[in-house]
Amino acid sequence: MSKRTVYLDNAATTPVLDEVLEEMLPYMSARYGNPSSLHSIGRDAKAALDKARERICNALNIHGSIIFTSGATEANNLAIKGFAYRMLRDGFGRDDLLVVVSSIEHESVLEPCRALEKEGLNVSYLPADRDGIVRPESLEHTLSSYKYKSALVSVMLANNEVGTIQRLKEIADVAHRHGAFVHSDAAQAIGKVKVDARELAVDMLTISAHKVYGPKGVGALCISDGVRLEPILHGGGHEYGLRSGTQNVPAIVGLGKVAELIPRFISLYEGHVRQLRDRLIKGILEIPYTRLNGHAEMRLANNAHISFLGISGEDLIIKLDEHGIAASTGSACSTLKQKESNVLRAMGLSREEINGSLRLTLGIQNDEQDVDYTLNVMADVVRELRRVSPYSKYRS
C-alpha cells in the first residue's frame, strides 16, 4: 500500500478555496485602501466591507450588526465580556448579573467566564450528558435557581470535539422566557448545517472563516438589534465603536465569499461528506475495543470521534502522521497544553476513554480512497500499538 497524504483535521482548519482566494487577492495589491479613509481608494475598501456584511446577513438571516474580529476567540470574548461590562457600566451590581454557559464550550468561551468569576460575577456551568447534549431542562432549573436582573446564556451550536449538535432553539426559548440574552458559538456549524439566527432565536452568533474554506485570522460577532455591548479593545472606534483597529479587508472579503457559498457547502456536507464519514465510522468500529463519542445522529456530518481503549490518542496521531494521515485528539487551540479534554471529562468519559480518544474530521476535498487508506492504516497502527500496550486485555 503506497503512502498518501490524507487530511482529516478539518475541524482545526480548512484549505482556502480558490474562488475565495481570487476575491481576496485584489485587496492585497491594487485595492489596498484603508476603509476609514475618505478618498475613493478608501471608499472602495469600505464598500468591500459593506458587501461582506450584507452577504453574512443574508446567509445567516441576521437582523442587526456584523462586528468583524480576528476570529472566533475574539468574538466570543466580546460577546461574554462585552455583555458583562456593559451591564456593569449601566449600573447593575455584580450580584445582579448571571452568565450561564455549557460545560463543553470551547476554551474561548470558558476562559472569559473564568475571568469574570475572578472579578466577582456569577457564572453557572450547565452539564452535558454522555452524548454531549445540553438539556434545556437543565437551563430551566439554573435560571429558576438564581436571583438576577440581567443574564446571558452561551451554548455552542455544534461541539468542536465530538460534533454534537445542540437543541439550540429550545435552549434559547427557555432563556428568553426568563429574560436572558442568548449567545452561540457557531464556528464549527457554519457551512455544515443550516444556521438561521432568527429561527434559532439567538441574540449573538460567533462565526469564523477558516473553519469553512476561508482565511485564518478573521471572524465576526453577529449581534441582533437591541443588544448592547462594551468594547474590550479600545482605540479609534472602528466596527460601530465595538472593535477598534484597522479592518483586515482581504480576510473580511474572504469571509463574505464564504458566507455566499454556505448553501453549496451544506449540500456537500449532507451528501458527499456524510457518506464518507459513515463509511469511516463503520470501518473503525469493526476494530475491537473502540467506541464512538458524541451523539450518533445529532452530530456534524464530518465528525468521527472515537476512543481506542488500551492506547494513547497522542501515540495514535504520531503513528498515523508517519503514514501521511493528519488527525487530532481534540481542539487545535489547546492541544499544545497537553491537558485532558474538558469536553470529554464533562461528558463523563473515563480516563482511559479520554486518553485513547481521536478526532477525525473530513472535508469536501476528501474522497473514498482517503477513507479506505485510513481504515487500512488504522487497523495496522492500532494492532501495533496494542502489542506494546501495558493493558494486556487489549493485546491481540
N, C-alpha and C positions, 0 to 999 in steps of 0.2 A: 504494500500500500504506500504510494508516494505521498510525501508530505505536502500539505496545502495550508494556506492561511485562511482561518475561519474566525471572523469577528462576532463574538456572542456576548458583547458587553454594551449593547445599545441603550441600556438604562443609564450608563455612565455618560456616554456621549455618542453622537451620531456623525457620520460624514456630511459635509455641506454639499447639498445638491448643486449640480452645475447651473441650473436655472436660477437658483438663489444667488450663487456667486456672481453670475452675469449681471444681476440687478445691482449688486453691491459695488462692483469694480469701478464704475464711473465716479462714485463718490469717494474713491481713494485717490483719484488723479484729477481729471478735468473739472469735476463738480465738487470741489473741495471746500466750499464756503462754510462759515460758521453760521448756524441758523439764527443766532442772536444779532447778526449784523443787518443793518438796514438796507444795504445796497442790493443790487439784483442778484449777485452771486450768493449772498447770504439768504435772500428770499427764496432762491432756488432750493437751498438746503432745507429751509423751513417747510417748504411745500412738500419735500420728501418725507419729513416727519409727520406732517398732517395726513399724507396719503397712507403712511403706515398705521397711524391711529385709526383712520377710517376702516382700513382692512381688518384690523383686530376687532373693532367694534362690530363690524358686520359678521365676522366669523364666529364670534362668541356671544352675540346679542347683548352687548354692553350698552347700558344707558347711563353714561357718566363720563368719567375721565380715565385716560390711559397715562400712567406715570412711568416713563421709561427709566430703567435701573440698570445696574451692571450685571444683573442676573436674578435668579430666584432667591438666593440668600438675602440680598439687599431688600428685595420686595417683601419677603416675609418679615424681616426686621422692621421695615417701615410700617407694615400693617399692624404688627403687635405693639411695638414700642411707640409708634406714632399715635395709635389709638389711646394707649395708656397716658402718654404725656399730654395729649390734647385734653383728655378728661381732667387731669390734674390742673392744667392751665385754666380750664373753665370753672375751677373752684371745687371740684369733687375731692374729698379726702381719700387717702389710700385705702381706708376700710370701706369706702363706698364703691370701690371698683373690684371687678372679678374677671379674670381671664381663665377660660376653660379650653384645654387642648387635649387631644388624644395622646395616649402613652406611646403610640407608634409613629409619631410625627418625625419628619426629617430634623436633623440637629439644628438646622437654621430656623426652626420654629421652637424647639425645646430650649436652646441656649438663650434666646431673648427672654423666654419665660423665666428661666432660672435667674437671669439678671434682674428681672422685675421683682422676683421673690426676695432677692437680696436687698432691694430698695424698699421692702416692706409691703408690697402689693400681694393680694390674694390670687393664687394660681391653683387650679384644680386639674388633675390629670385623669381623663376617662380611661377605663380599662378596655382591653380588646380580648376577644375570645381566641380559642386555639386556631381559628381560621383567619385571624386578623380583622374581624368585624367589630366595629364600634356600634353598640346598640343605642338607638335613640332613647330607650327607656333609661339607660344609664345617665344620659344628659338630663332627662326629665327629673330624675332623682337629685342630681347635683344642683341644678338651678333652683329646685324647690328647697334645698337644704341651706342655702346661703341667703343672707340679707345683703342686698347690694342696690345701688342706684343706677349703675351702668355696667354692662358686661359685654365681653367679646368671646365668641366661641370660634375656635380654629380647628377644623378637621380636614385632612387632606382628601382629595377625591380618589386618588389611587396610590397605593403604597409603593415606595421606590424600591423596596427589597423583595417582598413576596407578591406584589402586584394586585393585592386585594382591592376591589372597588367598593367604596362605601355607599351606604344609603343616604347620600348627602341631602337630598330634598327632604327626607323625613327628619333628619337632624336639624336642618335649617328651620323647618316648620316648628319644631319644639322650641328652638332658640327664640324665634320671633314671638311665639306665644308668651314667652317670659320677658319680652322686651330687650333681648340681646341682639347685638350685631353678629354677623357670620362672615368669617374669612375662610377660604380654602386654598391650599397649595395644590394647584392643578398641573404642576410642571411635568409630571410623568403621564398625565392623562391626555394632554393636548395632542391631537392628531391620531389618537388610538381609539377614543370613544367620543361620542357627541358631547360637547360641552356648551351648554346654553345657560348663561348666567341668570337669565330671568326665570327659566324653568327650574333651575336648581335653587333659586331664591337666595343666592349668596349676595352679600354686600361688597365683598372684596375677593378678588381672584388673582392668584400669582401664576405667571407663565414664564417660560424660558425658551430661548431659541434653540440651543444646542442639543436639547433632548429630542428634537424633531427636525433634523436635517438643516438646521440653521447655524449661524456662527456662535462661538463662545463669547462670553462677556457681555451679553445683553439679555434683558428680560423686561418684565413690566408688572406693575401692580394695577389691576383694573378696579376702579372704585365707582360704586353706584352713587347717583345723586343723593345728597343728604348725609354722606359720611364725611366726618371732619377729622383730620389727622394733623399732628405736629411733625414738622420735618425732623429728621435725625442727621441730615447733612446740611450744613449752613454755608451760605456763600452768596452767589449772585441771584438766587431766587428763580432758577430755571424750573421747568416742569410744574407750572402753576404754584410756584413757591414751595413745593414739597421735596424737590430733589435738585440741589444746586450742583452745577458742574456742566461744562460744555457737552452736549449730547454726542454720542458716538454714532454719527449719521450713517456710515456704511453698514454697521451692525444692525441699526434700527431698521434700515431699508430691508435687510435680510430677514428680520423678524416679521416685517409686514408681508413679505413674499411668502414666508412660511404660513402665515395666517390664511392667505389666499388659497394655499394648496391643501388646507386641512381636509376638505371633503375627499380629495384623492387619497390622502394618507389613510383616512379611516376606512375607505373601501379596500385598500391593500392590506391593512392590518386585519380586518374582519374576514378577508378571504385568504389570500396567499400566506400571510404570516401566521394566522391561526392554524392553518393546516400543517405548516412546518412545526409549530410549537407542539401541537397534539402528537405528531409523529415523534418528536424528540422526547416528550414526557413518557409516552408509551414504551419507547425503547429503553429509556433509563430505568423505569420502574421494573423492568424484567431482570435487572441486576439485583441480586439478593441484598437484603438489609438496606433498602432505600425507601425514602418517604417524601411525598410531595408536601410542601409547606404552602400555606395560604389556602383560600377558598378554591375548591375545584372548578367552580363555574363562574363565580363573581370575581374574575381576575383579568388583568390586561392580556390581550391576545398574544403578546410576545414573551410573556414571563413564564419561566420554568425555574422554580426554586426548590432544590432537592437537598435532603440530608442524607449523607452516606455514612452509616454507622461504622465505627471502628477505624476511621481515618480522619486526617485533618483536612479541612477545606483549603487551607493555605498550601499544604503539600500537593493537593489535587490541582490547584491553579498552576503551580510551578511545573508539574509534570505535563499538564495539558499545553502549557506555553511551549514546552520543548517540542511538541508536535504541531505547533502553529495555531493553537486554539486559544483565543482570548476570552477569559471568563472572569468572574468576580465572586467574592464571598458576601458582598453587600454594597453599601453606599460608597461610591468612589470618593465622596467628600470627606470621609472619616477613616478610610481603611489604613492610612499611614499611622494612625494612632494605635493600631493593633489591639483594639479593645473589643470586648464581647458586644454583639449586636443588641442594642436596646430594644429593637423591634421584636426579635425572636424571643428575647427574655420576657418582654411584656406579653407575648402570646402564650407563654407558659411552656416553651420547649425546654427539654432537659439540656444540661451542659454538653452531653455527648452529641445531641442533635444539633446544637448551635455550633459546636466545634467542627462538625462534619458537613456544614452547610455550603452550598454552592448556588450562585445565581447565574442562570443562562438567559440572556435576553436577545431575541432575534430582531432583525430589521428587514426593511423592504428589499435590501440588497442580497439577503441570504437566499439559498436555494436548497433543493433536496439533496444535492451532492454534499453540501455543507453539513446537513443533519446526519446523513449516513456515515460520513467520515468521522464526525464527532462521536457517534454511537459506537463505532468500531474501536476508536482510540479509547473512549471512556471505559469500555469493558476491560480492555487490557491494562489500563492505568490503575483502575480500582483493584483489579486482581493483584497487580504488582505491589501496591501499597498495603493491601491487607495481608500479604505474605509476611511483611515485616511489622505488622501492627502488634502492639502489646496486648491487644484484646484477642485472645486465642479463639473465642467463639465465632469471630468473623472471618477467620482464615479459611480459604478454600483449598 
